[in-house]
Amino acid sequence: MKNFFIKRYIDKLTIQDVKSFATSNNIILTEEQSIYIFNLIKNDWQQILNNDTYVLNKIKEKFDCETSKKVEKLYYEYKKKYQNYLS
């Protein structure tokens, strides 16, 4: 059931949503980075929810160290915040 709701939310997600969320969390993304994260979420959202290293390794491959660390921190922060809903 949770996957149904997550999928519906992701189907409505836009690149602007990704940019706005990042900016609101003090992460400045280039257009290319925004598109990369957007596509990663759209195509691999189940993997992202179930495998920390998958998404973080993908980000580290493409982004500079500072941005990668900020994204990683945010990822774990939100994963912890919503873990009860994702289990």
C-alpha positions as CSV (number, residue, x, y, z in Angstrom):
1,M,0.0,0.0,0.0
2,K,2.8,2.4,0.9
3,N,4.4,1.9,-2.5
4,F,1.2,2.9,-4.2
5,F,1.1,6.3,-2.5
6,I,4.8,6.8,-3.0
7,K,4.6,6.0,-6.7
8,R,1.6,8.4,-7.1
9,Y,3.6,11.2,-5.4
10,I,6.7,10.5,-7.6
11,D,4.6,10.5,-10.7
12,K,3.6,14.1,-10.0
13,L,7.2,15.2,-9.0
14,T,8.8,17.9,-11.2
15,I,12.4,19.1,-11.7
16,Q,11.3,22.3,-10.1
17,D,10.2,20.4,-7.0
18,V,13.7,18.8,-6.7
19,K,15.3,22.3,-7.1
20,S,13.0,23.9,-4.6
21,F,13.5,21.1,-2.0
22,A,17.3,21.3,-2.4
23,T,17.3,25.1,-2.2
24,S,15.1,25.0,0.9
25,N,17.8,22.7,2.5
26,N,20.7,24.9,1.5
27,I,21.8,22.7,-1.4
28,I,22.4,24.6,-4.6
29,L,22.1,22.3,-7.6
30,T,23.1,23.0,-11.2
31,E,20.5,22.3,-13.8
32,E,22.3,19.1,-14.7
33,Q,22.4,18.0,-11.1
34,S,18.7,18.7,-10.7
35,I,17.8,16.7,-13.8
36,Y,20.1,13.8,-12.6
37,I,18.4,13.6,-9.2
38,F,15.0,13.9,-10.7
39,N,15.7,11.0,-13.1
40,L,17.2,9.0,-10.3
41,I,14.1,9.5,-8.1
42,K,11.7,8.8,-11.0
43,N,13.5,5.6,-12.2
44,D,15.0,4.2,-9.1
45,W,12.8,5.3,-6.2
46,Q,12.3,1.7,-4.8
47,Q,16.0,1.2,-4.8
48,I,16.5,4.5,-3.1
49,L,14.1,3.5,-0.3
50,N,15.7,0.1,0.2
51,N,19.4,0.6,-0.3
52,D,21.3,3.6,1.2
53,T,24.5,2.9,-0.7
54,Y,22.9,2.7,-4.1
55,V,21.7,6.3,-4.2
56,L,24.6,7.7,-2.3
57,N,27.2,6.1,-4.6
58,K,25.3,7.4,-7.6
59,I,25.4,10.9,-6.2
60,K,29.1,10.7,-5.3
61,E,29.9,9.6,-8.8
62,K,28.3,12.7,-10.3
63,F,28.6,15.5,-7.8
64,D,31.3,17.4,-6.1
65,C,32.3,16.4,-2.5
66,E,30.5,19.3,-0.7
67,T,27.2,18.7,-2.5
68,S,27.5,15.0,-2.1
69,K,27.9,15.4,1.7
70,K,25.0,17.7,1.9
71,V,22.8,15.3,0.0
72,E,23.9,12.4,2.1
73,K,23.2,14.3,5.3
74,L,19.7,15.2,4.0
75,Y,19.0,11.7,2.8
76,Y,19.7,10.2,6.3
77,E,17.9,13.0,8.0
78,Y,14.7,12.3,6.1
79,K,15.1,8.5,6.1
80,K,15.3,8.7,9.9
81,K,12.3,11.1,10.1
82,Y,10.1,8.9,8.0
83,Q,11.4,5.4,8.9
84,N,8.2,4.4,10.6
85,Y,6.2,5.0,7.5
86,L,8.7,3.3,5.2
87,S,9.1,0.1,7.1
